[in-house]
Every structure is written in structure tokens, then in C-alpha cells.
Amino acid sequence: MNFLHLKYAIMVAETGSISKAAEKLYVAQPNVSRAIKELESDLNITIFERNSKGMIVTPEGEQLIHYAKRILRQIDDLSLIHISEPTRHWA
């Protein structure tokens, strides 16, 4: 699992489509599809139910998306702290 996979999963959940998510993320659709499959395999869960109308988030997927959003927000917060504070040298 990596942060990019989480970002892709969030976008698929928001758009309901791998192709729409890929378009918004400016990446190729196979890359998003592969990332979702790897994430599902790594976590041993089904994040999305696939049907003719698109991607439907499963209950397990809802939990993952909830935590993924929190994780990515915390990473953003951490990067802001790192940028705004002077470099410290610890002895």
C-alpha cells in the first residue's frame, strides 16, 4: 500500500468511475485500475463493487476511504509544518 493508491481510491469513490478518476488525476486508466486491485489485494478487502453503472463503494471500502482521507490530510498538515518551521539540528 502506498499513499498514491489511497489517493486513487478516494478519487474513484468520489467519481464512481475508474476512467473519470484517471481523467481527474491526469493518469492512465490502467494505472488507476491496477492501483485499486493492488490495494484490495494488500488489504485483503473489496473496496469497490464493480457493475455496469460504475464503481460502488463497499462497507469495507467506506471505512478505508474514511481513514485514507484522514491519513492524506495529516500528511498535508505535516508538510505544511515542515515548510513553515525553520530547520532544526538535533544534537
N, CA, C and O atoms as a GROMACS GRO file, in nm:
protein
  364
    1MET      N    1   0.084  -0.118   0.000
    1MET     CA    2   0.000   0.000   0.000
    1MET      C    3   0.089   0.124   0.000
    1MET      O    4   0.192   0.128   0.067
    2ASN      N    5   0.046   0.223  -0.076
    2ASN     CA    6   0.118   0.350  -0.071
    2ASN      C    7   0.017   0.465  -0.078
    2ASN      O    8  -0.101   0.445  -0.106
    3PHE      N    9   0.066   0.584  -0.053
    3PHE     CA   10  -0.022   0.699  -0.045
    3PHE      C   11  -0.090   0.729  -0.178
    3PHE      O   12  -0.204   0.774  -0.181
    4LEU      N   13  -0.021   0.704  -0.288
    4LEU     CA   14  -0.079   0.726  -0.419
    4LEU      C   15  -0.200   0.636  -0.441
    4LEU      O   16  -0.300   0.678  -0.498
    5HIS      N   17  -0.190   0.511  -0.396
    5HIS     CA   18  -0.303   0.418  -0.408
    5HIS      C   19  -0.423   0.470  -0.329
    5HIS      O   20  -0.537   0.459  -0.375
    6LEU      N   21  -0.398   0.525  -0.212
    6LEU     CA   22  -0.507   0.581  -0.131
    6LEU      C   23  -0.572   0.699  -0.204
    6LEU      O   24  -0.695   0.712  -0.205
    7LYS      N   25  -0.490   0.783  -0.263
    7LYS     CA   26  -0.541   0.898  -0.337
    7LYS      C   27  -0.628   0.852  -0.453
    7LYS      O   28  -0.735   0.908  -0.478
    8TYR      N   29  -0.583   0.750  -0.524
    8TYR     CA   30  -0.660   0.696  -0.636
    8TYR      C   31  -0.794   0.639  -0.587
    8TYR      O   32  -0.897   0.662  -0.649
    9ALA      N   33  -0.792   0.566  -0.477
    9ALA     CA   34  -0.915   0.507  -0.424
    9ALA      C   35  -1.014   0.615  -0.386
    9ALA      O   36  -1.133   0.602  -0.412
   10ILE      N   37  -0.968   0.722  -0.324
   10ILE     CA   38  -1.056   0.833  -0.287
   10ILE      C   39  -1.120   0.892  -0.412
   10ILE      O   40  -1.240   0.919  -0.414
   11MET      N   41  -1.041   0.913  -0.516
   11MET     CA   42  -1.095   0.974  -0.638
   11MET      C   43  -1.195   0.881  -0.707
   11MET      O   44  -1.296   0.928  -0.760
   12VAL      N   45  -1.169   0.752  -0.707
   12VAL     CA   46  -1.264   0.657  -0.766
   12VAL      C   47  -1.395   0.661  -0.686
   12VAL      O   48  -1.504   0.660  -0.744
   13ALA      N   49  -1.384   0.665  -0.554
   13ALA     CA   50  -1.504   0.672  -0.470
   13ALA      C   51  -1.582   0.801  -0.499
   13ALA      O   52  -1.705   0.799  -0.504
   14GLU      N   53  -1.513   0.911  -0.517
   14GLU     CA   54  -1.580   1.038  -0.541
   14GLU      C   55  -1.644   1.047  -0.679
   14GLU      O   56  -1.750   1.108  -0.695
   15THR      N   57  -1.580   0.987  -0.778
   15THR     CA   58  -1.632   0.996  -0.916
   15THR      C   59  -1.720   0.877  -0.953
   15THR      O   60  -1.801   0.886  -1.044
   16GLY      N   61  -1.704   0.764  -0.882
   16GLY     CA   62  -1.780   0.645  -0.915
   16GLY      C   63  -1.732   0.573  -1.039
   16GLY      O   64  -1.801   0.487  -1.093
   17SER      N   65  -1.612   0.610  -1.084
   17SER     CA   66  -1.561   0.554  -1.209
   17SER      C   67  -1.409   0.558  -1.212
   17SER      O   68  -1.348   0.658  -1.174
   18ILE      N   69  -1.349   0.449  -1.257
   18ILE     CA   70  -1.203   0.447  -1.271
   18ILE      C   71  -1.160   0.542  -1.383
   18ILE      O   72  -1.062   0.614  -1.367
   19SER      N   73  -1.232   0.542  -1.494
   19SER     CA   74  -1.192   0.629  -1.605
   19SER      C   75  -1.206   0.777  -1.570
   19SER      O   76  -1.120   0.858  -1.607
   20LYS      N   77  -1.312   0.814  -1.498
   20LYS     CA   78  -1.328   0.953  -1.456
   20LYS      C   79  -1.221   0.992  -1.355
   20LYS      O   80  -1.169   1.103  -1.359
   21ALA      N   81  -1.189   0.900  -1.264
   21ALA     CA   82  -1.084   0.927  -1.166
   21ALA      C   83  -0.950   0.947  -1.237
   21ALA      O   84  -0.875   1.039  -1.204
   22ALA      N   85  -0.921   0.861  -1.333
   22ALA     CA   86  -0.795   0.872  -1.407
   22ALA      C   87  -0.787   1.006  -1.479
   22ALA      O   88  -0.682   1.071  -1.481
   23GLU      N   89  -0.898   1.047  -1.538
   23GLU     CA   90  -0.902   1.176  -1.608
   23GLU      C   91  -0.873   1.291  -1.512
   23GLU      O   92  -0.795   1.380  -1.545
   24LYS      N   93  -0.936   1.291  -1.396
   24LYS     CA   94  -0.915   1.398  -1.297
   24LYS      C   95  -0.774   1.396  -1.240
   24LYS      O   96  -0.719   1.501  -1.204
   25LEU      N   97  -0.715   1.276  -1.231
   25LEU     CA   98  -0.581   1.263  -1.174
   25LEU      C   99  -0.471   1.280  -1.280
   25LEU      O  100  -0.353   1.283  -1.246
   26TYR      N  101  -0.511   1.290  -1.406
   26TYR     CA  102  -0.417   1.303  -1.517
   26TYR      C  103  -0.322   1.183  -1.526
   26TYR      O  104  -0.202   1.198  -1.547
   27VAL      N  105  -0.380   1.064  -1.509
   27VAL     CA  106  -0.303   0.940  -1.523
   27VAL      C  107  -0.381   0.845  -1.614
   27VAL      O  108  -0.500   0.865  -1.639
   28ALA      N  109  -0.315   0.743  -1.661
   28ALA     CA  110  -0.380   0.645  -1.747
   28ALA      C  111  -0.474   0.556  -1.666
   28ALA      O  112  -0.444   0.521  -1.552
   29GLN      N  113  -0.586   0.522  -1.725
   29GLN     CA  114  -0.686   0.440  -1.658
   29GLN      C  115  -0.630   0.307  -1.608
   29GLN      O  116  -0.664   0.265  -1.497
   30PRO      N  117  -0.544   0.238  -1.687
   30PRO     CA  118  -0.490   0.111  -1.635
   30PRO      C  119  -0.409   0.128  -1.506
   30PRO      O  120  -0.404   0.037  -1.423
   31ASN      N  121  -0.345   0.242  -1.490
   31ASN     CA  122  -0.268   0.266  -1.367
   31ASN      C  123  -0.359   0.276  -1.246
   31ASN      O  124  -0.327   0.223  -1.139
   32VAL      N  125  -0.473   0.343  -1.261
   32VAL     CA  126  -0.568   0.355  -1.150
   32VAL      C  127  -0.628   0.217  -1.121
   32VAL      O  128  -0.638   0.178  -1.005
   33SER      N  129  -0.666   0.147  -1.224
   33SER     CA  130  -0.725   0.014  -1.207
   33SER      C  131  -0.629  -0.080  -1.135
   33SER      O  132  -0.667  -0.152  -1.043
   34ARG      N  133  -0.504  -0.079  -1.178
   34ARG     CA  134  -0.401  -0.164  -1.116
   34ARG      C  135  -0.378  -0.125  -0.970
   34ARG      O  136  -0.363  -0.212  -0.884
   35ALA      N  137  -0.376   0.004  -0.942
   35ALA     CA  138  -0.356   0.051  -0.804
   35ALA      C  139  -0.469   0.005  -0.713
   35ALA      O  140  -0.444  -0.037  -0.600
   36ILE      N  141  -0.592   0.012  -0.762
   36ILE     CA  142  -0.707  -0.031  -0.682
   36ILE      C  143  -0.698  -0.181  -0.655
   36ILE      O  144  -0.720  -0.225  -0.542
   37LYS      N  145  -0.665  -0.258  -0.758
   37LYS     CA  146  -0.652  -0.403  -0.740
   37LYS      C  147  -0.541  -0.437  -0.641
   37LYS      O  148  -0.557  -0.526  -0.557
   38GLU      N  149  -0.429  -0.366  -0.649
   38GLU     CA  150  -0.318  -0.390  -0.556
   38GLU      C  151  -0.358  -0.354  -0.413
   38GLU      O  152  -0.325  -0.426  -0.319
   39LEU      N  153  -0.428  -0.244  -0.398
   39LEU     CA  154  -0.472  -0.202  -0.266
   39LEU      C  155  -0.568  -0.304  -0.206
   39LEU      O  156  -0.557  -0.339  -0.089
   40GLU      N  157  -0.662  -0.350  -0.287
   40GLU     CA  158  -0.756  -0.453  -0.240
   40GLU      C  159  -0.682  -0.580  -0.202
   40GLU      O  160  -0.714  -0.644  -0.101
   41SER      N  161  -0.584  -0.617  -0.282
   41SER     CA  162  -0.506  -0.739  -0.253
   41SER      C  163  -0.422  -0.722  -0.127
   41SER      O  164  -0.418  -0.812  -0.042
   42ASP      N  165  -0.355  -0.608  -0.114
   42ASP     CA  166  -0.271  -0.583   0.002
   42ASP      C  167  -0.351  -0.586   0.132
   42ASP      O  168  -0.305  -0.638   0.234
   43LEU      N  169  -0.472  -0.530   0.127
   43LEU     CA  170  -0.555  -0.520   0.248
   43LEU      C  171  -0.651  -0.637   0.263
   43LEU      O  172  -0.716  -0.652   0.366
   44ASN      N  173  -0.658  -0.720   0.160
   44ASN     CA  174  -0.746  -0.836   0.160
   44ASN      C  175  -0.893  -0.797   0.183
   44ASN      O  176  -0.964  -0.862   0.260
   45ILE      N  177  -0.935  -0.690   0.115
   45ILE     CA  178  -1.074  -0.645   0.122
   45ILE      C  179  -1.122  -0.609  -0.020
   45ILE      O  180  -1.041  -0.592  -0.111
   46THR      N  181  -1.251  -0.599  -0.035
   46THR     CA  182  -1.309  -0.549  -0.158
   46THR      C  183  -1.352  -0.406  -0.131
   46THR      O  184  -1.442  -0.380  -0.051
   47ILE      N  185  -1.287  -0.314  -0.198
   47ILE     CA  186  -1.315  -0.172  -0.177
   47ILE      C  187  -1.436  -0.127  -0.259
   47ILE      O  188  -1.518  -0.048  -0.213
   48PHE      N  189  -1.444  -0.179  -0.380
   48PHE     CA  190  -1.550  -0.141  -0.473
   48PHE      C  191  -1.620  -0.263  -0.531
   48PHE      O  192  -1.556  -0.364  -0.561
   49GLU      N  193  -1.750  -0.251  -0.546
   49GLU     CA  194  -1.827  -0.346  -0.624
   49GLU      C  195  -1.832  -0.288  -0.765
   49GLU      O  196  -1.866  -0.171  -0.784
   50ARG      N  197  -1.798  -0.368  -0.861
   50ARG     CA  198  -1.796  -0.320  -0.999
   50ARG      C  199  -1.924  -0.366  -1.069
   50ARG      O  200  -1.961  -0.483  -1.062
   51ASN      N  201  -1.990  -0.272  -1.135
   51ASN     CA  202  -2.107  -0.309  -1.214
   51ASN      C  203  -2.112  -0.221  -1.338
   51ASN      O  204  -2.025  -0.138  -1.359
   52SER      N  205  -2.215  -0.239  -1.419
   52SER     CA  206  -2.225  -0.166  -1.546
   52SER      C  207  -2.241  -0.015  -1.525
   52SER      O  208  -2.213   0.063  -1.616
   53LYS      N  209  -2.285   0.026  -1.408
   53LYS     CA  210  -2.304   0.169  -1.379
   53LYS      C  211  -2.182   0.234  -1.316
   53LYS      O  212  -2.180   0.356  -1.297
   54GLY      N  213  -2.081   0.155  -1.284
   54GLY     CA  214  -1.960   0.213  -1.228
   54GLY      C  215  -1.911   0.138  -1.106
   54GLY      O  216  -1.934   0.018  -1.090
   55MET      N  217  -1.844   0.212  -1.020
   55MET     CA  218  -1.782   0.156  -0.901
   55MET      C  219  -1.862   0.200  -0.778
   55MET      O  220  -1.880   0.320  -0.754
   56ILE      N  221  -1.909   0.102  -0.702
   56ILE     CA  222  -1.987   0.129  -0.581
   56ILE      C  223  -1.899   0.094  -0.462
   56ILE      O  224  -1.844  -0.017  -0.455
   57VAL      N  225  -1.885   0.185  -0.369
   57VAL     CA  226  -1.801   0.162  -0.250
   57VAL      C  227  -1.871   0.062  -0.157
   57VAL      O  228  -1.988   0.078  -0.124
   58THR      N  229  -1.797  -0.040  -0.116
   58THR     CA  230  -1.848  -0.139  -0.021
   58THR      C  231  -1.839  -0.082   0.121
   58THR      O  232  -1.775   0.020   0.142
   59PRO      N  233  -1.904  -0.147   0.218
   59PRO     CA  234  -1.888  -0.102   0.356
   59PRO      C  235  -1.741  -0.101   0.401
   59PRO      O  236  -1.698  -0.008   0.469
   60GLU      N  237  -1.666  -0.204   0.364
   60GLU     CA  238  -1.522  -0.206   0.397
   60GLU      C  239  -1.451  -0.090   0.327
   60GLU      O  240  -1.362  -0.027   0.383
   61GLY      N  241  -1.493  -0.065   0.203
   61GLY     CA  242  -1.436   0.045   0.127
   61GLY      C  243  -1.465   0.179   0.190
   61GLY      O  244  -1.380   0.268   0.189
   62GLU      N  245  -1.586   0.195   0.244
   62GLU     CA  246  -1.622   0.320   0.312
   62GLU      C  247  -1.526   0.347   0.428
   62GLU      O  248  -1.481   0.459   0.447
   63GLN      N  249  -1.496   0.242   0.505
   63GLN     CA  250  -1.402   0.258   0.616
   63GLN      C  251  -1.264   0.298   0.564
   63GLN      O  252  -1.201   0.388   0.617
   64LEU      N  253  -1.219   0.230   0.459
   64LEU     CA  254  -1.088   0.261   0.402
   64LEU      C  255  -1.084   0.405   0.355
   64LEU      O  256  -0.988   0.477   0.384
   65ILE      N  257  -1.186   0.449   0.281
   65ILE     CA  258  -1.188   0.585   0.228
   65ILE      C  259  -1.187   0.687   0.341
   65ILE      O  260  -1.118   0.788   0.333
   66HIS      N  261  -1.262   0.660   0.446
   66HIS     CA  262  -1.264   0.749   0.563
   66HIS      C  263  -1.123   0.765   0.620
   66HIS      O  264  -1.077   0.877   0.642
   67TYR      N  265  -1.055   0.653   0.645
   67TYR     CA  266  -0.920   0.659   0.701
   67TYR      C  267  -0.819   0.716   0.602
   67TYR      O  268  -0.728   0.788   0.640
   68ALA      N  269  -0.836   0.683   0.475
   68ALA     CA  270  -0.744   0.734   0.374
   68ALA      C  271  -0.748   0.886   0.367
   68ALA      O  272  -0.644   0.951   0.356
   69LYS      N  273  -0.867   0.942   0.374
   69LYS     CA  274  -0.880   1.088   0.373
   69LYS      C  275  -0.810   1.150   0.494
   69LYS      O  276  -0.742   1.251   0.482
   70ARG      N  277  -0.828   1.088   0.611
   70ARG     CA  278  -0.762   1.138   0.732
   70ARG      C  279  -0.611   1.130   0.719
   70ARG      O  280  -0.540   1.225   0.754
   71ILE      N  281  -0.562   1.018   0.668
   71ILE     CA  282  -0.418   0.999   0.653
   71ILE      C  283  -0.360   1.104   0.558
   71ILE      O  284  -0.258   1.166   0.589
   72LEU      N  285  -0.424   1.123   0.444
   72LEU     CA  286  -0.372   1.219   0.347
   72LEU      C  287  -0.380   1.362   0.399
   72LEU      O  288  -0.293   1.444   0.370
   73ARG      N  289  -0.485   1.393   0.478
   73ARG     CA  290  -0.492   1.526   0.541
   73ARG      C  291  -0.377   1.546   0.639
   73ARG      O  292  -0.317   1.653   0.644
   74GLN      N  293  -0.346   1.442   0.715
   74GLN     CA  294  -0.237   1.452   0.811
   74GLN      C  295  -0.103   1.468   0.740
   74GLN      O  296  -0.016   1.540   0.789
   75ILE      N  297  -0.085   1.402   0.630
   75ILE     CA  298   0.039   1.418   0.552
   75ILE      C  299   0.049   1.561   0.501
   75ILE      O  300   0.156   1.622   0.505
   76ASP      N  301  -0.063   1.615   0.452
   76ASP     CA  302  -0.064   1.755   0.407
   76ASP      C  303  -0.028   1.849   0.523
   76ASP      O  304   0.051   1.942   0.507
   77ASP      N  305  -0.087   1.824   0.639
   77ASP     CA  306  -0.058   1.906   0.757
   77ASP      C  307   0.089   1.897   0.794
   77ASP      O  308   0.151   1.998   0.827
   78LEU      N  309   0.144   1.778   0.789
   78LEU     CA  310   0.284   1.759   0.823
   78LEU      C  311   0.374   1.834   0.726
   78LEU      O  312   0.474   1.894   0.767
   79SER      N  313   0.340   1.831   0.600
   79SER     CA  314   0.423   1.903   0.503
   79SER      C  315   0.415   2.054   0.525
   79SER      O  316   0.513   2.125   0.503
   80LEU      N  317   0.299   2.103   0.570
   80LEU     CA  318   0.287   2.246   0.600
   80LEU      C  319   0.372   2.284   0.720
   80LEU      O  320   0.433   2.391   0.722
   81ILE      N  321   0.374   2.199   0.820
   81ILE     CA  322   0.457   2.225   0.938
   81ILE      C  323   0.604   2.228   0.899
   81ILE      O  324   0.679   2.315   0.942
   82HIS      N  325   0.643   2.134   0.818
   82HIS     CA  326   0.783   2.125   0.775
   82HIS      C  327   0.824   2.249   0.697
   82HIS      O  328   0.937   2.296   0.712
   83ILE      N  329   0.736   2.300   0.616
   83ILE     CA  330   0.767   2.417   0.535
   83ILE      C  331   0.772   2.543   0.620
   83ILE      O  332   0.857   2.629   0.598
   84SER      N  333   0.682   2.555   0.718
   84SER     CA  334   0.671   2.680   0.792
   84SER      C  335   0.769   2.692   0.909
   84SER      O  336   0.791   2.802   0.959
   85GLU      N  337   0.827   2.581   0.954
   85GLU     CA  338   0.920   2.588   1.066
   85GLU      C  339   1.064   2.588   1.016
   85GLU      O  340   1.095   2.524   0.915
   86PRO      N  341   1.151   2.660   1.085
   86PRO     CA  342   1.293   2.659   1.045
   86PRO      C  343   1.354   2.520   1.071
   86PRO      O  344   1.308   2.445   1.157
   87THR      N  345   1.455   2.490   0.995
   87THR     CA  346   1.523   2.363   1.011
   87THR      C  347   1.591   2.358   1.147
   87THR      O  348   1.658   2.453   1.187
   88ARG      N  349   1.574   2.248   1.216
   88ARG     CA  350   1.637   2.232   1.348
   88ARG      C  351   1.739   2.121   1.341
   88ARG      O  352   1.717   2.018   1.276
   89HIS      N  353   1.847   2.142   1.406
   89HIS     CA  354   1.951   2.040   1.412
   89HIS      C  355   1.953   1.984   1.553
   89HIS      O  356   1.983   2.055   1.649
   90TRP      N  357   1.922   1.856   1.565
   90TRP     CA  358   1.914   1.793   1.695
   90TRP      C  359   2.049   1.733   1.730
   90TRP      O  360   2.112   1.667   1.648
   91ALA      N  361   2.092   1.757   1.852
   91ALA     CA  362   2.223   1.705   1.897
   91ALA      C  363   2.207   1.566   1.955
   91ALA      O  364   2.305   1.506   1.998
   0.00000   0.00000   0.00000
